[in-house]
Each structure stands twice: as structure tokens, then as C-alpha cells.
């Protein structure tokens, strides 16, 4: 089913998560430090990393950044002990795929591991499909190439930002609820997690909008969610 690397310096957490992932059918390896995790990832036998933000030596954020800088696109789920770390985890162009706040239910983490690996497999299959582009105003998206331009200028997005943008832009004018975006982009719907959508939308606006405070493309529908361009309408289109 997949090989998961758990990186945490708390033995109790490592043991608990390992047991549940093995029960779900995954091969599991562990590391207690950033340096040990880096070595194992670069050896190439890992499909996903569950990565604690706070580690002895190299912290989780710096470690993920080093992988992305070196072109290593392995999926990463961050573990964070503080709610105020969420913005840092999702920002900084780290390319993290998801996060879980401690304390967490093991089955919640397992469901997210399944969702992230499922998305990674689907993305890999799409790479072999025919190339096409999505155009909305000055925004042009090439889904197969993971490439975006705004007014002819390339824009660098994280994997999650790119997926969220592509989902919304593929149906311009549609109103998306936060739960719908969670399901389409993250692969799950879980009460209390809608903040992750708001954070990614904020980062996207900073990158594609001429004036993020007065967005032209990503429009907020208060109390509901977001739309992308055009006259907003409800429901599937």
C-alpha cells in the first residue's frame, strides 16, 4: 500500500502511529531526528513522510524546504503541537501536503495518509494524459505541467495551492463550500479543518491577485466558501 516514514522524537507517538499505520497495511519506518529522516528519504524508499515540526537538530520545516529546493516532491504531512504554527506550516512555499495538530486521533492521521497517497497516485496518472490549459481572465493554468501564469508572468505555487487553484478555476463562477474544497483538494471532510482552506486561499491571493485585499479572481462568499471569477452560481456546473 505504501511506505511511510514517521519522524518524531517522542517514542510514544511514534509507537502509536506506527501500530495504526501497520494495521492499515502500510510499511513503516521511523526516524528521531531531521538528519536521520533526510538520509532515509534521499535513499529513495519512502512514499510519504509524517513529519514533526519540532525536532532536535534540523527542524521539520527546514527539512521539508531542503527537499523541495532539491526537487524531492515526496508527500509530507506535518505534525504540529501548537495551533499558531499552522500558518507557518502551510506558508513559506514549503509544499507540505497536510497537517495534524497534536493531540490527534490515530485514525484521523491514517485517513489523511490514505488521502494524500491517493492524490499522489492520481496526479502521477494525470502526467501521462493529454495536455490542456485552463484560462480565466489573465490566469492560465497547465494542470499536467503544474504551471501557472498571470498576465504572462510565471507564478510559483506549492502543490496544495496549485491543486486548489485548479479545482476552482476549472468551474469559473461556481460557489464552492469549504467542505467541498476539503474533499476535492485534501480528500477528506473533517469538522474543524476548514481553516486550512482559508489559509491556502490567503496565500493564493497574495500570489495571483493584483490587490489581494480587493480580489478579482478568488471571491469570498461569507459564511459559505469561495468562488473563482465570473458571476457566482450555486451547485455543480
Secondary structure, DSSP 8 states (H G I E B T S, - for coil): --EEEEE-S-HHHHHHHHHHHHHTT-EEEEESSHHHHHHHHHTT--SEEEEESS-SSS-HHHHHHHHHHTT---EEEEEES-GGGHHHHH-TT----EEEESS--HHHHHHHHHHHHHHHHHHHHHTTS----EEETTEEEEGGGTEEEETTEE----HHHHHHHHHHHTTTTBEEEHHHHIIIIIS---TT-THHHHHHHHHHHHHH-SSGGG-SSEEEETTTEEEESSS-B-S--
